[in-house]
């Protein structure tokens, strides 16, 4: 958590603070990708498990939430679990 805020502070000092949306932490197992997203505006984490081009694997997201709830400050309101789609199929959201 400290590293996220350290990096965010650097962006803020350089004038990009209003553009900070989220930090992503990528995980992959057996070709399936999942992310933990940290929302700077909400100050909380939420899981994102894309499936296909623009579908989400809800079961994976719920499982991830249950596994790390208590370890991370997980966003309780799923309305704030925004998907961060990659710009091309098979890519990552940051590419």
C-alpha positions in Angstrom: 0.0 0.0 0.0 2.8 2.4 0.8 4.4 1.8 -2.6 1.1 2.7 -4.4 0.8 6.0 -2.5 4.5 6.8 -3.0 4.1 6.4 -6.8 0.8 8.3 -6.7 2.5 11.2 -4.8 5.1 11.4 -7.6 2.4 11.8 -10.2 0.6 14.4 -8.1 3.8 16.4 -7.7 4.3 16.4 -11.5 0.8 17.7 -12.1 -1.0 14.5 -13.0 -3.1 14.0 -9.8 -6.4 14.7 -11.4 -5.7 11.9 -13.9 -5.1 9.1 -11.5 -7.8 6.6 -11.7 -6.5 3.2 -10.5 -3.5 1.0 -10.0 -3.7 -2.5 -11.4 -2.0 -5.7 -10.1 -2.1 -8.5 -12.7 -2.2 -12.2 -12.0 -2.3 -15.1 -14.5 -2.9 -18.8 -14.0 -3.4 -21.4 -16.7 -4.0 -18.6 -19.3 -6.8 -16.9 -17.2 -6.1 -13.4 -16.1 -7.3 -11.6 -13.0 -6.5 -8.2 -11.6 -6.8 -6.4 -8.3 -7.7 -2.8 -8.9 -6.9 -0.1 -6.4 -9.3 2.9 -6.9 -7.5 6.1 -5.9 -10.8 7.9 -5.6 -12.4 5.3 -3.3 -9.2 4.2 -1.5 -10.2 0.5 -1.9 -9.5 -2.6 -3.9 -11.7 -4.7 -6.0 -11.2 -7.7 -8.3 -11.6 -7.7 -12.0 -11.6 -11.0 -14.0 -12.1 -10.4 -17.7 -13.5 -13.2 -19.8 -13.5 -12.9 -23.6 -13.6 -9.5 -25.1 -16.0 -7.7 -22.8 -17.4 -10.2 -20.3 -16.5 -10.7 -16.7 -16.0 -13.9 -14.8 -18.2 -13.1 -11.9 -17.5 -16.3 -10.0 -13.7 -15.6 -10.0 -14.3 -12.0 -8.8 -16.5 -13.2 -5.9 -13.9 -15.9 -5.0 -11.1 -13.3 -5.0 -13.1 -11.0 -2.9 -13.8 -13.7 -0.3 -10.2 -14.8 -0.2 -8.7 -11.4 0.4 -11.4 -9.6 2.3 -9.9 -8.7 5.6 -6.4 -8.6 4.1 -7.2 -5.7 1.7 -9.7 -3.0 2.0 -12.1 -4.4 -0.5 -14.8 -2.1 -2.0 -18.1 -3.5 -0.6 -20.3 -1.8 -3.2 -20.0 -3.8 -6.4 -21.4 -0.8 -8.4 -17.9 0.6 -8.0 -16.2 -2.5 -9.4 -15.5 -0.8 -12.8 -14.1 -3.0 -15.6 -10.8 -1.7 -17.2 -11.0 -3.3 -20.6 -7.8 -3.6 -22.7 -7.8 -1.8 -26.0 -7.4 -5.1 -27.9 -8.5 -8.7 -27.3 -5.9 -10.6 -25.3 -4.1 -7.4 -24.1 -3.8 -5.9 -20.7 -5.7 -2.8 -19.7 -2.5 -0.7 -19.6 -1.3 -1.6 -23.1 
